[in-house]
Every structure is written in structure tokens, then in C-alpha cells.
Amino acid sequence: MKRHQYEASEQAALMLWAQMHLAKYPQLRLLYHIPNGGSRNAAEAASLKRQGVKAGVPDLCLPVARGARHGLYIELKAGKNRATKPQEEWIAALREQGYEAQVCTGWQCAAQVIESYLKEGGRQ
């Protein structure tokens, strides 16, 4: 299976987990995917770049504040895949701006990070 398909399967599993846990964590309704990756032809890629698509932006955003943090971003990886340099730079920049930002390998890791983040209580 191609890397992108494998990561897409992990992300679909995470979104299914989120759907199944809405009763416990209603904030999960705000979890969304940022469709920044994937293969595109040159014209479409150029058009998306003009529209603001940027390399390295994390895959998922949960715009729910916790403590002093403004929200949660997750870069979801699968298997032996690791974050790229642009992804690491985005994670660091988001943290500097007051966001929680994590790289997770597999949907279970991402679910754990989300659950831990949501259990921390509301904004102070």
C-alpha cells in the first residue's frame, strides 16, 4: 500500500474514533482535516499554492482551547514515516504561538493525544 493511502487509512480510523466518542467529548465535532497533501497535477498545485496552501501544515486541527493553549494540531504519520523538515518547522512555530502541536504515528496515538488534551479542562 502506498504511504499516502496508508496515512489516509489511519486518518479515516481516527475520524471514526472521533465520531464514536462525540457523546463523551462533544468538542470532537470541531476536529477537521487540513487537505494540504496529496498528488496533484502541476496546474492544480500552482493554483492551490496561489490560494495559500503551504508545505508542512499539520493534517488535523482541533480548535478547542485548553489552559493557555489555543487549540491542538496533529501531524499524523503511519508506519515508519517521520515528519519532514517543513512539518517540524510548522509544529515548532505553532507551539511558539500557544498551540499544542504533536506528531503522532498511527490513529491510536492521535486518539490518545486528543483525549489527554480534552481532559485537561477548559480555558483558564
TORPA-4810 file (N, C-alpha, C, O; in nm, 3 decimals):
<nodes>
NODE_1_0.085_-0.118_0.000_0.000_0.000_0.000_0.089_0.124_0.000_0.189_0.129_0.072_M
NODE_2_0.055_0.223_-0.080_0.133_0.346_-0.085_0.124_0.421_0.047_0.026_0.410_0.120_K
NODE_3_0.230_0.500_0.077_0.237_0.576_0.201_0.114_0.664_0.220_0.054_0.664_0.328_R
NODE_4_0.075_0.737_0.117_-0.038_0.829_0.129_-0.166_0.752_0.162_-0.245_0.797_0.245_H
NODE_5_-0.187_0.638_0.098_-0.306_0.558_0.125_-0.304_0.505_0.268_-0.407_0.502_0.335_Q
NODE_6_-0.186_0.464_0.314_-0.173_0.412_0.450_-0.204_0.521_0.551_-0.277_0.497_0.647_Y
NODE_7_-0.150_0.639_0.530_-0.179_0.750_0.621_-0.326_0.792_0.612_-0.386_0.829_0.713_E
NODE_8_-0.383_0.785_0.493_-0.525_0.818_0.477_-0.612_0.719_0.554_-0.713_0.757_0.612_A
NODE_9_-0.573_0.592_0.555_-0.648_0.490_0.630_-0.639_0.517_0.780_-0.738_0.503_0.852_S
NODE_10_-0.521_0.556_0.827_-0.504_0.590_0.969_-0.592_0.710_1.006_-0.654_0.713_1.112_E
NODE_11_-0.595_0.808_0.917_-0.674_0.928_0.945_-0.823_0.895_0.944_-0.898_0.946_1.028_Q
NODE_12_-0.867_0.812_0.851_-1.008_0.771_0.847_-1.044_0.697_0.976_-1.153_0.717_1.030_A
NODE_13_-0.954_0.612_1.026_-0.979_0.540_1.151_-0.990_0.639_1.267_-1.074_0.621_1.355_A
NODE_14_-0.905_0.741_1.269_-0.912_0.842_1.375_-1.045_0.916_1.370_-1.107_0.940_1.474_L
NODE_15_-1.089_0.953_1.252_-1.215_1.027_1.240_-1.333_0.939_1.281_-1.431_0.989_1.336_M
NODE_16_-1.326_0.809_1.256_-1.429_0.716_1.302_-1.427_0.710_1.456_-1.532_0.714_1.520_L
NODE_17_-1.306_0.701_1.514_-1.293_0.705_1.660_-1.358_0.832_1.715_-1.434_0.826_1.813_W
NODE_18_-1.329_0.945_1.654_-1.384_1.074_1.700_-1.537_1.072_1.694_-1.604_1.117_1.787_A
NODE_19_-1.591_1.020_1.586_-1.737_1.012_1.571_-1.798_0.925_1.682_-1.904_0.957_1.735_Q
NODE_20_-1.730_0.817_1.716_-1.780_0.725_1.817_-1.767_0.782_1.959_-1.832_0.731_2.051_M
NODE_21_-1.686_0.885_1.979_-1.664_0.943_2.111_-1.726_1.082_2.129_-1.693_1.153_2.224_H
NODE_22_-1.814_1.120_2.037_-1.878_1.252_2.046_-1.960_1.270_2.174_-1.964_1.381_2.228_L
NODE_23_-2.024_1.166_2.221_-2.106_1.179_2.343_-2.018_1.215_2.463_-2.056_1.295_2.548_A
NODE_24_-1.901_1.154_2.470_-1.808_1.180_2.581_-1.736_1.314_2.563_-1.715_1.387_2.660_K
NODE_25_-1.698_1.345_2.439_-1.623_1.467_2.407_-1.693_1.542_2.293_-1.654_1.528_2.178_Y
NODE_26_-1.796_1.621_2.324_-1.869_1.690_2.217_-1.782_1.785_2.134_-1.817_1.819_2.021_P
NODE_27_-1.668_1.827_2.190_-1.577_1.916_2.117_-1.519_1.849_1.992_-1.470_1.917_1.902_Q
NODE_28_-1.524_1.717_1.988_-1.471_1.645_1.871_-1.545_1.681_1.743_-1.495_1.656_1.633_L
NODE_29_-1.663_1.739_1.755_-1.735_1.782_1.633_-1.657_1.889_1.558_-1.680_1.912_1.440_R
NODE_30_-1.563_1.955_1.628_-1.482_2.060_1.567_-1.353_2.008_1.503_-1.282_2.084_1.437_L
NODE_31_-1.321_1.880_1.522_-1.199_1.822_1.465_-1.212_1.817_1.313_-1.311_1.768_1.260_L
NODE_32_-1.110_1.869_1.243_-1.115_1.867_1.097_-0.978_1.842_1.036_-0.874_1.865_1.097_Y
NODE_33_-0.983_1.795_0.912_-0.863_1.765_0.833_-0.828_1.885_0.747_-0.916_1.951_0.691_H
NODE_34_-0.700_1.913_0.738_-0.650_2.020_0.651_-0.593_1.951_0.526_-0.483_1.895_0.533_I
NODE_35_-0.664_1.955_0.414_-0.622_1.880_0.295_-0.508_1.947_0.219_-0.527_2.001_0.110_P
NODE_36_-0.389_1.944_0.279_-0.273_2.012_0.224_-0.186_1.921_0.138_-0.110_1.969_0.054_N
NODE_37_-0.195_1.791_0.160_-0.105_1.698_0.091_-0.170_1.634_-0.029_-0.276_1.676_-0.076_G
NODE_38_-0.105_1.531_-0.078_-0.159_1.455_-0.189_-0.096_1.492_-0.322_-0.033_1.597_-0.337_G
NODE_39_-0.116_1.404_-0.417_-0.061_1.425_-0.551_-0.158_1.508_-0.635_-0.279_1.485_-0.635_S
NODE_40_-0.102_1.604_-0.705_-0.183_1.691_-0.791_-0.102_1.720_-0.917_0.021_1.714_-0.917_R
NODE_41_-0.175_1.752_-1.024_-0.101_1.792_-1.144_-0.044_1.931_-1.123_-0.084_2.001_-1.029_N
NODE_42_0.048_1.972_-1.208_0.122_2.098_-1.190_0.029_2.220_-1.185_0.049_2.309_-1.104_A
NODE_43_-0.071_2.223_-1.273_-0.161_2.338_-1.277_-0.243_2.350_-1.148_-0.258_2.459_-1.093_A
NODE_44_-0.294_2.237_-1.100_-0.372_2.238_-0.977_-0.283_2.275_-0.857_-0.325_2.352_-0.771_E
NODE_45_-0.162_2.221_-0.852_-0.069_2.254_-0.744_-0.037_2.403_-0.742_-0.034_2.465_-0.636_A
NODE_46_-0.014_2.461_-0.860_0.017_2.604_-0.870_-0.103_2.687_-0.824_-0.086_2.788_-0.755_A
NODE_47_-0.223_2.646_-0.863_-0.344_2.717_-0.822_-0.362_2.712_-0.671_-0.393_2.813_-0.608_S
NODE_48_-0.342_2.595_-0.612_-0.356_2.581_-0.467_-0.252_2.662_-0.393_-0.281_2.719_-0.288_L
NODE_49_-0.131_2.668_-0.445_-0.025_2.747_-0.383_-0.065_2.895_-0.382_-0.044_2.965_-0.283_K
NODE_50_-0.121_2.945_-0.493_-0.168_3.083_-0.500_-0.280_3.109_-0.399_-0.296_3.221_-0.349_R
NODE_51_-0.356_3.004_-0.368_-0.468_3.016_-0.274_-0.424_3.003_-0.128_-0.504_3.021_-0.037_Q
NODE_52_-0.296_2.973_-0.106_-0.245_2.971_0.030_-0.204_2.836_0.086_-0.167_2.828_0.203_G
NODE_53_-0.210_2.730_0.007_-0.163_2.600_0.055_-0.013_2.610_0.082_0.062_2.663_0.000_V
NODE_54_0.029_2.559_0.198_0.170_2.568_0.238_0.220_2.432_0.281_0.151_2.358_0.351_K
NODE_55_0.341_2.399_0.239_0.404_2.273_0.276_0.427_2.267_0.426_0.470_2.365_0.487_A
NODE_56_0.398_2.152_0.485_0.428_2.129_0.625_0.315_2.152_0.722_0.327_2.115_0.839_G
NODE_57_0.204_2.211_0.678_0.092_2.235_0.768_0.041_2.101_0.820_0.022_2.008_0.741_V
NODE_58_0.018_2.088_0.952_-0.029_1.960_1.006_-0.162_1.914_0.944_-0.237_1.993_0.888_P
NODE_59_-0.187_1.784_0.957_-0.303_1.720_0.897_-0.436_1.755_0.963_-0.538_1.767_0.895_D
NODE_60_-0.434_1.771_1.095_-0.559_1.785_1.170_-0.555_1.904_1.265_-0.450_1.940_1.318_L
NODE_61_-0.671_1.963_1.284_-0.684_2.074_1.379_-0.807_2.051_1.466_-0.914_2.015_1.416_C
NODE_62_-0.789_2.072_1.596_-0.899_2.073_1.691_-0.899_2.212_1.756_-0.823_2.235_1.850_L
NODE_63_-0.983_2.304_1.706_-0.981_2.442_1.755_-1.056_2.459_1.887_-1.158_2.529_1.895_P
NODE_64_-1.004_2.393_1.990_-1.063_2.396_2.123_-0.952_2.438_2.220_-0.849_2.371_2.230_V
NODE_65_-0.973_2.546_2.291_-0.873_2.595_2.385_-0.869_2.509_2.511_-0.972_2.460_2.557_A
NODE_66_-0.750_2.493_2.564_-0.728_2.422_2.690_-0.617_2.494_2.764_-0.506_2.509_2.712_R
NODE_67_-0.647_2.540_2.886_-0.547_2.615_2.962_-0.503_2.736_2.882_-0.585_2.814_2.835_G
NODE_68_-0.372_2.752_2.869_-0.317_2.865_2.794_-0.303_2.833_2.645_-0.260_2.919_2.568_A
NODE_69_-0.339_2.712_2.604_-0.322_2.673_2.463_-0.449_2.702_2.383_-0.561_2.681_2.430_R
NODE_70_-0.429_2.749_2.263_-0.540_2.794_2.178_-0.611_2.682_2.104_-0.725_2.699_2.063_H
NODE_71_-0.546_2.569_2.087_-0.603_2.457_2.012_-0.496_2.351_1.993_-0.382_2.366_2.039_G
NODE_72_-0.533_2.244_1.923_-0.446_2.130_1.903_-0.429_2.101_1.754_-0.528_2.095_1.680_L
NODE_73_-0.306_2.084_1.711_-0.274_2.040_1.575_-0.202_1.906_1.582_-0.121_1.883_1.671_Y
NODE_74_-0.235_1.818_1.488_-0.170_1.687_1.482_-0.123_1.660_1.341_-0.198_1.674_1.244_I
NODE_75_0.003_1.620_1.329_0.059_1.566_1.205_0.053_1.415_1.223_0.123_1.360_1.308_E
NODE_76_-0.029_1.348_1.143_-0.050_1.205_1.158_0.037_1.127_1.059_0.031_1.149_0.938_L
NODE_77_0.117_1.039_1.113_0.207_0.954_1.033_0.163_0.809_1.046_0.086_0.773_1.135_K
NODE_78_0.212_0.728_0.955_0.182_0.585_0.957_0.310_0.506_0.937_0.400_0.548_0.864_A
NODE_79_0.317_0.392_1.003_0.432_0.304_0.986_0.561_0.371_1.028_0.571_0.427_1.137_G
NODE_80_0.661_0.365_0.940_0.793_0.421_0.970_0.809_0.564_0.920_0.918_0.621_0.930_K
NODE_81_0.704_0.622_0.868_0.711_0.760_0.818_0.740_0.856_0.932_0.693_0.838_1.045_N
NODE_82_0.819_0.958_0.903_0.857_1.060_1.000_0.821_1.198_0.947_0.800_1.215_0.827_R
NODE_83_0.815_1.294_1.036_0.785_1.431_0.995_0.897_1.485_0.907_1.015_1.457_0.929_A
NODE_84_0.859_1.562_0.808_0.955_1.628_0.720_1.005_1.755_0.789_0.949_1.797_0.890_T
NODE_85_1.109_1.814_0.734_1.161_1.938_0.791_1.054_2.049_0.792_1.038_2.116_0.894_K
NODE_86_0.980_2.071_0.681_0.875_2.173_0.686_0.768_2.142_0.791_0.715_2.234_0.854_P
NODE_87_0.735_2.015_0.811_0.636_1.978_0.913_0.690_2.007_1.052_0.617_2.058_1.137_Q
NODE_88_0.816_1.974_1.077_0.877_2.004_1.207_0.880_2.155_1.232_0.859_2.199_1.345_E
NODE_89_0.906_2.232_1.128_0.909_2.378_1.142_0.771_2.432_1.177_0.759_2.521_1.261_E
NODE_90_0.666_2.380_1.112_0.529_2.422_1.143_0.492_2.387_1.286_0.433_2.468_1.357_W
NODE_91_0.527_2.266_1.329_0.498_2.222_1.466_0.563_2.319_1.566_0.498_2.363_1.661_I
NODE_92_0.689_2.352_1.544_0.760_2.443_1.633_0.696_2.582_1.632_0.678_2.643_1.738_A
NODE_93_0.661_2.632_1.515_0.600_2.765_1.504_0.464_2.770_1.572_0.431_2.869_1.638_A
NODE_94_0.385_2.664_1.558_0.254_2.660_1.623_0.269_2.659_1.775_0.193_2.725_1.846_L
NODE_95_0.366_2.585_1.824_0.391_2.582_1.969_0.430_2.721_2.019_0.387_2.764_2.126_R
NODE_96_0.512_2.791_1.941_0.553_2.927_1.980_0.433_3.022_1.987_0.435_3.120_2.061_E
NODE_97_0.328_2.992_1.910_0.209_3.077_1.907_0.103_3.035_2.009_-0.006_3.091_2.011_Q
NODE_98_0.136_2.937_2.093_0.043_2.898_2.200_-0.048_2.782_2.168_-0.148_2.761_2.236_G
NODE_99_-0.015_2.706_2.065_-0.093_2.586_2.031_-0.021_2.461_2.080_0.101_2.458_2.090_Y
NODE_100_-0.098_2.359_2.110_-0.042_2.225_2.130_-0.027_2.167_1.990_-0.120_2.175_1.909_E
NODE_101_0.087_2.111_1.960_0.112_2.054_1.827_0.197_1.929_1.844_0.302_1.932_1.907_A
NODE_102_0.149_1.819_1.787_0.215_1.690_1.803_0.224_1.615_1.672_0.141_1.631_1.583_Q
NODE_103_0.327_1.534_1.661_0.338_1.436_1.553_0.300_1.303_1.614_0.358_1.262_1.715_V
NODE_104_0.203_1.235_1.554_0.156_1.106_1.604_0.173_1.000_1.497_0.143_1.024_1.380_C
NODE_105_0.220_0.884_1.537_0.229_0.771_1.446_0.113_0.678_1.475_0.110_0.612_1.579_T
NODE_106_0.019_0.673_1.383_-0.098_0.587_1.397_-0.215_0.658_1.463_-0.197_0.752_1.541_G
NODE_107_-0.334_0.611_1.431_-0.455_0.676_1.482_-0.469_0.659_1.633_-0.526_0.746_1.699_W
NODE_108_-0.419_0.548_1.688_-0.431_0.527_1.831_-0.352_0.632_1.910_-0.399_0.683_2.011_Q
NODE_109_-0.233_0.664_1.862_-0.151_0.768_1.925_-0.225_0.902_1.918_-0.232_0.974_2.018_C
NODE_110_-0.280_0.934_1.802_-0.353_1.061_1.786_-0.475_1.065_1.877_-0.503_1.169_1.938_A
NODE_111_-0.548_0.955_1.888_-0.665_0.949_1.976_-0.623_0.972_2.121_-0.692_1.043_2.195_A
NODE_112_-0.512_0.913_2.161_-0.460_0.932_2.297_-0.425_1.078_2.324_-0.458_1.133_2.429_Q
NODE_113_-0.357_1.141_2.227_-0.319_1.282_2.241_-0.443_1.370_2.252_-0.449_1.459_2.336_V
NODE_114_-0.542_1.344_2.168_-0.667_1.423_2.169_-0.739_1.405_2.302_-0.780_1.503_2.364_I
NODE_115_-0.753_1.281_2.345_-0.823_1.254_2.469_-0.753_1.321_2.588_-0.819_1.381_2.673_E
NODE_116_-0.623_1.310_2.594_-0.546_1.373_2.701_-0.564_1.525_2.698_-0.582_1.588_2.802_S
NODE_117_-0.559_1.582_2.578_-0.575_1.726_2.562_-0.713_1.770_2.611_-0.724_1.869_2.683_Y
NODE_118_-0.817_1.699_2.572_-0.953_1.737_2.609_-0.981_1.720_2.759_-1.063_1.793_2.815_L
NODE_119_-0.916_1.625_2.822_-0.937_1.601_2.964_-0.876_1.710_3.052_-0.905_1.716_3.171_K
NODE_120_-0.793_1.794_2.995_-0.725_1.897_3.074_-0.815_2.009_3.122_-0.772_2.091_3.202_E
NODE_121_-0.938_2.013_3.076_-1.029_2.116_3.122_-1.029_2.238_3.032_-0.946_2.250_2.942_G
NODE_122_-1.121_2.327_3.057_-1.139_2.444_2.971_-1.035_2.551_2.989_-0.945_2.540_3.073_G
NODE_123_-1.048_2.654_2.911_-0.956_2.768_2.912_-0.960_2.838_3.048_-1.067_2.859_3.105_R
NODE_124_-0.845_2.873_3.098_-0.834_2.939_3.229_-0.866_3.087_3.215_-0.863_3.161_3.314_Q
</nodes>
